[in-house]
């Protein structure tokens, strides 16, 4: 039988050891977290907290990593440079306010190779590893301030700062925060790898070029985000020879006064192996700049998205292997816009390519007479595009003069749904300079009679249409072909 006194003594020793271990563990956690208010930061909305927060970031990184904690409050900051192995955590109720002095951003972080970054970011990093921004706080770029109101890209737009700008970083996690009121793009991940973006709430309608999320990266996941912005909502970029590739986007709500889900226009290297699924596209909550219904004819709603899905290659790169599925769209001018142009040949002398696109399970309500389009140029064809299980409602009202109106080539023009005009000769899909295009179970419902053919194929080599339907008046053709061959509709060759 064990002596109770000995047993009690052993238990006491165990408790002491466990307490010591827990104390040591707790101390290490505390040492790994720096509360900036304990270092003198003031969340009063007027005190400049930049130096205190930057020192906390530098200290955490130097010690091998840790968390910089910003408790509830409003903190005014100038640009902060994040460092490797540092988590910037914003508590619920935390508000970071970006400086509204343009001079604070001018060359705030010159690149070590001597080059100047085109634009700065309120939160910036280059060449860092394992960096994260987490928590349920908010970052306000204060982009609506008059300091930043000097026009579109062509008028010096890139001088305006982004909220988040990470370059050549690896191991990025950005979750749960709210990003609002950027002076330029809201967030930009350039030449980055291993990126996780989840649960963001993005709202920015205060300036030109207010893209919600611009990504030029490899191996990335984007999910569960709500993005409501003045410019493109989710925009894939390719400014360098390397591909933007191996990316998934899922479970996102996108609202935009420009394009909701867009590939391009910076399309110099290309896009490869990217899947977008289970997303919603709708009108933006505000329309402070575009006002498309006042600028363009035949727009049937006050506020509209330009294109629900825009896949654009015009700068000499390659698009290969894009899948878009399970998308619900409303308030869009054009549900699907696919364009291969020849604006630049930055890295490939032979020009760009666009192939192997699969779009399926789309339900869309369109608000214009600018039909969906798939177009290449005379020297470069779009290849291998499949459109499956798509249902599109559109205003109708197309006339015979729209069918006969020539469609310009616009080979070197900026790609946009309206680049060929405010109408197209097709009510459903206009396809030109393309090879091997397939449409399966595609339905169109017009609100008013429309005499345009549902499909207009010009210089198309190989097209297959199966179970495609649409209510059309008696004098409207289902399909019209010009200079095309190998066109099959429900098993019958149309050119024989």
C-alpha positions in Angstrom: 0.0 0.0 0.0 1.4 3.4 -1.0 1.9 5.8 1.9 -0.5 8.8 1.4 2.1 11.3 2.5 4.6 10.0 -0.1 1.8 10.1 -2.7 1.0 13.7 -1.8 4.6 14.7 -2.0 4.9 13.1 -5.4 1.8 15.0 -6.6 3.1 18.2 -5.3 6.4 17.7 -7.1 4.5 16.9 -10.3 2.4 20.0 -9.9 5.5 22.2 -9.4 7.1 20.7 -12.5 3.9 21.1 -14.6 3.5 24.7 -13.3 7.2 25.4 -14.3 6.7 24.0 -17.7 3.4 25.9 -18.3 5.1 29.1 -17.0 8.0 28.6 -19.4 5.7 27.9 -22.3 3.5 31.0 -21.5 6.6 33.1 -21.2 7.8 32.0 -24.7 4.4 32.8 -26.1 4.5 36.3 -24.4 8.0 36.8 -25.7 6.8 35.9 -29.2 4.0 38.5 -29.2 4.6 42.2 -29.0 1.6 44.3 -28.0 2.4 47.7 -29.6 0.4 49.6 -27.0 2.9 48.3 -24.4 5.6 50.0 -26.5 3.8 53.3 -26.6 1.4 53.1 -29.6 -1.7 55.1 -29.2 -5.0 54.2 -30.8 -6.4 57.7 -30.8 -6.6 58.1 -34.6 -4.1 61.1 -34.6 -0.8 59.9 -33.2 1.7 58.6 -35.8 2.5 55.1 -34.7 4.7 54.1 -37.6 8.1 54.0 -35.8 6.7 51.9 -32.9 5.0 49.4 -35.1 8.0 49.1 -37.4 10.4 48.5 -34.5 8.1 45.8 -33.3 8.1 44.1 -36.7 11.9 44.4 -37.0 12.4 42.9 -33.5 10.1 40.0 -34.1 11.8 39.1 -37.3 15.3 39.5 -35.9 14.4 37.1 -33.1 13.2 34.5 -35.5 9.5 35.4 -35.7 6.5 36.3 -33.7 3.3 38.3 -33.7 2.9 42.1 -33.7 -0.4 42.6 -31.9 -2.4 45.8 -32.5 -5.3 45.9 -30.0 -8.6 47.7 -30.6 -8.3 51.3 -31.4 -7.5 53.7 -34.4 -3.9 53.9 -35.3 -2.5 56.4 -37.8 0.5 55.0 -39.8 2.8 55.7 -42.6 4.1 52.8 -44.8 5.1 49.7 -42.7 7.6 47.1 -44.1 6.7 43.6 -43.0 9.6 41.2 -42.4 10.1 37.4 -42.5 8.3 35.2 -40.0 6.1 38.0 -38.7 2.4 38.0 -38.2 0.7 41.3 -38.0 -2.5 40.7 -36.0 -5.3 43.2 -35.9 -7.8 42.6 -33.1 -11.5 43.0 -33.6 -12.1 46.8 -33.4 -8.7 47.7 -34.6 -8.5 50.3 -37.4 -5.2 51.1 -39.2 -5.5 54.5 -40.9 -3.1 55.2 -43.8 -1.3 58.5 -44.0 -2.9 61.0 -46.5 0.4 62.7 -47.3 1.6 61.5 -50.7 5.2 62.3 -49.8 5.1 59.6 -47.2 4.8 57.0 -49.9 7.2 58.4 -52.5 10.0 55.8 -52.7 9.2 54.7 -49.2 11.0 51.4 -49.7 13.5 51.6 -52.6 14.4 48.2 -54.0 17.8 47.0 -52.9 18.9 46.6 -56.6 18.5 50.3 -56.9 15.3 50.2 -58.9 12.3 52.2 -57.8 9.1 50.4 -57.1 6.4 51.8 -59.4 4.0 52.4 -56.5 4.2 51.9 -52.8 2.0 50.1 -50.3 0.8 51.0 -46.8 1.9 47.5 -45.9 4.9 46.5 -48.0 7.2 43.6 -48.3 9.8 42.4 -50.8 11.7 39.2 -50.7 10.3 38.0 -47.4 9.2 34.6 -46.2 6.3 33.5 -44.0 4.5 36.8 -43.5 0.9 37.1 -42.5 -1.8 39.7 -41.8 -4.6 38.2 -39.6 -7.5 39.2 -37.3 -10.8 40.9 -37.7 -9.6 44.4 -37.8 -9.8 47.0 -40.6 -7.2 48.7 -42.7 -8.3 52.0 -44.3 -6.0 53.4 -47.0 -7.9 56.7 -46.9 -7.9 56.8 -50.7 -10.8 59.2 -50.9 -8.6 62.0 -49.6 -8.1 64.9 -52.1 -4.4 64.2 -51.9 -4.9 61.1 -54.0 -7.5 62.4 -56.5 -5.6 62.9 -59.7 -7.1 60.6 -62.2 -6.8 57.3 -63.9 -3.7 55.3 -64.7 -2.7 57.5 -67.6 -2.7 60.5 -65.3 -0.2 59.3 -62.8 -2.3 56.6 -61.1 0.6 54.3 -60.1 1.9 57.1 -57.8 -1.0 56.4 -55.6 -0.3 53.8 -52.9 -1.9 50.4 -52.5 -3.0 49.1 -49.1 -1.0 45.8 -49.4 1.9 45.4 -51.8 4.0 42.3 -51.5 6.8 41.6 -54.1 8.8 38.4 -54.5 7.6 37.0 -51.2 7.0 33.3 -50.3 4.6 31.9 -47.7 1.9 34.6 -47.5 -1.2 34.4 -45.4 -3.8 37.1 -45.3 -7.1 36.3 -43.5 -10.2 37.8 -42.1 -9.3 41.5 -42.3 -11.3 44.2 -43.8 -9.6 46.4 -46.5 -11.3 49.6 -47.5 -10.7 52.9 -49.3 -7.5 52.4 -51.2 -5.9 55.1 -53.2 -5.0 52.7 -56.0 -5.3 48.9 -56.2 -6.4 47.5 -52.8 -3.9 44.6 -52.7 -1.2 43.4 -55.1 0.8 40.2 -54.8 3.6 40.4 -57.4 6.0 37.5 -58.2 4.9 35.8 -55.0 4.6 32.1 -54.2 2.6 30.0 -51.8 -0.2 32.5 -51.1 -3.3 32.0 -49.0 -6.0 34.6 -49.0 -9.1 33.8 -47.1 -12.2 35.5 -45.6 -11.3 39.1 -46.6 -13.9 41.8 -46.8 -12.9 44.4 -49.4 -14.8 47.6 -50.1 -13.3 50.5 -52.1 -15.2 53.0 -54.3 -13.2 56.1 -53.6 -10.8 56.3 -56.5 -9.9 55.2 -60.0 -8.2 51.8 -60.4 -9.7 50.5 -57.2 -9.1 46.8 -58.0 -10.1 44.5 -55.2 -7.4 41.9 -55.5 -4.5 41.7 -58.1 -2.5 38.6 -58.1 0.7 37.7 -60.1 1.8 34.6 -58.3 2.3 30.8 -58.2 0.6 28.3 -55.9 -2.1 30.4 -54.4 -5.6 29.8 -52.9 -8.2 32.6 -52.7 -11.4 31.7 -50.9 -14.4 33.0 -48.9 -13.9 36.7 -49.8 -16.4 39.5 -50.3 -15.1 42.1 -52.7 -17.1 45.2 -53.7 -15.0 47.7 -55.6 -15.0 50.4 -58.3 -12.7 48.6 -60.7 -11.9 44.9 -61.3 -12.8 42.7 -58.4 -10.4 39.8 -58.8 -7.7 40.4 -61.4 -4.9 38.0 -62.4 -1.8 39.9 -63.6 1.3 38.8 -65.5 3.8 41.6 -65.7 6.9 39.3 -65.9 8.1 36.4 -68.1 7.1 33.9 -65.5 3.6 32.4 -65.6 0.9 33.3 -63.1 -0.1 29.7 -62.3 -1.5 27.0 -60.0 -4.2 29.1 -58.4 -7.7 28.4 -57.2 -10.4 30.9 -56.4 -13.6 29.6 -54.7 -16.6 30.7 -52.6 -16.2 34.4 -53.3 -18.8 37.2 -53.9 -17.6 39.8 -56.3 -19.2 43.1 -57.1 -17.6 45.5 -59.5 -18.2 48.5 -61.8 -15.7 47.0 -64.1 -14.9 43.3 -64.5 -15.7 40.8 -61.8 -13.2 38.0 -62.6 -10.5 39.1 -65.0 -7.3 37.7 -66.5 -5.2 40.6 -67.8 -4.6 43.1 -69.1 -1.0 42.8 -68.0 -0.5 39.6 -69.8 3.2 39.5 -70.7 4.1 36.0 -69.4 0.8 34.3 -69.1 -1.7 32.3 -67.1 -1.7 28.6 -66.6 -3.5 26.0 -64.6 -6.0 28.2 -62.8 -9.5 27.3 -61.5 -12.3 29.6 -60.5 -15.4 28.1 -59.0 -18.5 28.6 -56.8 -18.6 32.4 -57.0 -21.2 35.1 -57.3 -21.0 38.1 -59.5 -23.3 41.1 -59.0 -23.5 44.9 -59.2 -21.5 47.1 -56.9 -23.0 48.8 -53.9 -21.8 52.2 -55.2 -21.1 53.6 -58.6 -19.0 56.8 -58.1 -17.0 57.0 -61.3 -18.2 54.8 -64.2 -22.0 55.4 -64.7 -22.1 53.1 -67.7 -25.8 53.5 -68.4 -25.1 57.2 -69.1 -22.1 56.6 -71.2 -23.2 53.6 -73.4 -26.2 52.8 -75.5 -28.4 49.8 -74.9 -27.5 49.4 -71.2 -30.7 48.3 -69.4 -29.7 48.8 -65.8 -28.4 51.8 -63.8 -25.4 50.0 -62.3 -23.6 47.1 -64.1 -20.6 44.9 -64.2 -18.7 45.1 -67.5 -18.0 41.4 -67.9 -18.6 38.6 -65.4 -15.6 36.6 -66.7 -13.0 38.3 -68.9 -10.1 36.2 -70.2 -7.7 38.5 -72.0 -4.3 37.9 -73.7 -3.0 40.9 -75.6 0.7 41.3 -74.5 2.3 38.3 -76.1 2.0 35.8 -73.3 0.2 32.4 -73.2 -3.1 31.5 -71.6 -3.3 27.7 -71.2 -5.6 25.7 -69.0 -8.3 27.9 -67.3 -11.4 26.4 -65.8 -14.3 28.5 -64.6 -17.3 26.7 -63.1 -20.4 27.2 -61.0 -20.8 31.0 -61.3 -24.0 32.9 -60.7 -24.1 36.3 -62.4 -26.5 39.2 -62.5 -26.3 42.9 -63.5 -23.6 42.1 -66.1 -23.3 43.8 -69.5 -21.5 40.7 -70.9 -21.3 37.4 -69.1 -18.3 36.0 -70.9 -15.5 37.9 -72.8 -12.5 36.0 -74.2 -10.0 38.0 -76.2 -6.6 37.2 -77.9 -5.1 40.4 -79.2 -1.7 41.7 -80.4 -1.1 44.9 -78.5 2.4 44.0 -77.3 4.9 41.2 -77.8 7.0 41.9 -74.7 8.8 38.5 -74.3 7.6 36.4 -77.2 8.4 37.6 -80.8 5.8 35.2 -82.2 2.9 36.8 -80.3 0.6 35.4 -77.7 -1.7 32.4 -77.5 -4.9 31.5 -75.8 -6.1 27.9 -75.5 -7.7 25.2 -73.4 -10.5 27.2 -71.7 -13.3 25.4 -70.0 -16.3 27.4 -68.8 -19.3 25.5 -67.3 -22.4 25.8 -65.1 -23.0 29.5 -65.5 -26.3 31.2 -64.8 -26.3 34.9 -65.9 -28.6 37.8 -66.4 -27.1 40.3 -68.9 -28.1 44.0 -69.2 -26.8 45.0 -72.6 -26.7 44.1 -76.3 -23.0 43.3 -76.2 -23.1 39.6 -76.5 -20.5 37.1 -75.2 -17.5 36.9 -77.5 -14.6 34.7 -78.2 -12.2 36.5 -80.6 -8.6 36.2 -81.8 -6.8 38.1 -84.6 -6.1 37.2 -88.2 -2.6 35.9 -87.3 -3.4 34.2 -84.0 -6.5 32.0 -83.3 -8.1 31.2 -80.0 -8.0 27.4 -79.6 -9.9 24.7 -77.7 -12.7 26.5 -75.8 -15.6 24.6 -74.2 -18.7 26.3 -73.0 -21.0 23.9 -71.2 -24.3 24.2 -69.3 -24.8 27.9 -69.5 -28.1 29.8 -69.2 -28.2 33.5 -70.1 -31.1 35.9 -69.9 -30.6 39.1 -71.9 -32.7 42.2 -72.8 -33.2 41.4 -76.5 -34.2 44.1 -79.0 -31.5 43.4 -81.5 -32.2 44.7 -85.0 -31.2 43.6 -88.5 -28.8 46.5 -88.9 -26.8 45.2 -86.0 -26.4 41.9 -87.8 -25.0 43.6 -91.0 -22.8 46.1 -89.2 -19.1 45.3 -89.8 -17.1 44.3 -86.7 -13.7 46.0 -86.6 -10.6 43.9 -85.9 -9.1 46.2 -83.2 -6.0 44.1 -83.2 -3.9 46.3 -81.0 -6.6 47.8 -78.9 -7.2 47.6 -75.2 -9.4 44.6 -74.6 -12.9 45.2 -73.3 -16.4 43.9 -74.1 -17.3 47.1 -75.9 -14.1 47.3 -78.0 -16.1 46.3 -81.2 -19.0 48.6 -80.4 -22.1 48.8 -78.2 -23.7 45.9 -80.0 -22.6 42.7 -81.8 -24.1 40.8 -84.7 -24.9 37.9 -82.4 -27.4 37.8 -79.6 -25.6 35.0 -77.7 -22.0 34.4 -78.8 -19.9 36.1 -81.4 -16.9 34.0 -82.3 -14.1 35.1 -84.7 -10.6 33.7 -85.5 -11.0 30.6 -83.5 -10.4 26.8 -83.8 -12.1 24.0 -82.0 -14.9 25.7 -80.1 -17.6 23.7 -78.4 -21.0 24.7 -77.0 -23.0 22.2 -75.0 -26.4 22.8 -73.4 -26.3 26.6 -73.8 -29.6 28.4 -73.5 -30.6 32.0 -74.2 -33.7 33.8 -73.0 -34.5 37.2 -74.5 -36.8 39.6 -72.7 -37.8 41.1 -76.1 -37.7 39.8 -79.7 -34.2 39.9 -81.1 -33.5 39.2 -84.8 -29.8 38.6 -84.4 -28.6 35.0 -84.7 -27.8 33.3 -81.4 -24.4 32.4 -82.7 -22.4 34.3 -85.3 -19.2 32.5 -86.4 -16.7 34.3 -88.5 -13.4 32.6 -89.6 -14.0 29.7 -87.3 -12.4 26.3 -88.0 -14.2 23.5 -86.2 -17.1 24.3 -84.0 -19.6 21.9 -82.3 -22.9 23.0 -80.9 -25.1 20.5 -79.0 -28.4 21.1 -77.3 -28.2 24.9 -77.6 -31.5 26.7 -77.5 -33.0 30.1 -77.5 -36.4 31.7 -78.1 -36.0 33.7 -81.4 -38.5 35.3 -83.7 -39.3 33.5 -87.0 -37.0 35.8 -89.1 -34.0 35.2 -86.8 -31.4 32.5 -87.6 -30.1 30.2 -84.9 -26.6 30.4 -86.3 -24.8 32.3 -89.0 -21.4 31.4 -90.4 -19.0 33.4 -92.4 -15.7 32.1 -93.8 -16.0 29.1 -91.4 -15.6 25.4 -91.8 -16.2 22.2 -89.8 -19.3 23.6 -88.1 -21.5 20.9 -86.5 -24.9 21.5 -84.9 -26.5 18.6 -83.1 -24.6 16.1 -85.3 -25.2 17.8 -88.6 -22.5 19.6 -90.6 -23.7 23.1 -91.6 -21.1 23.7 -94.3 -22.0 20.6 -96.4 
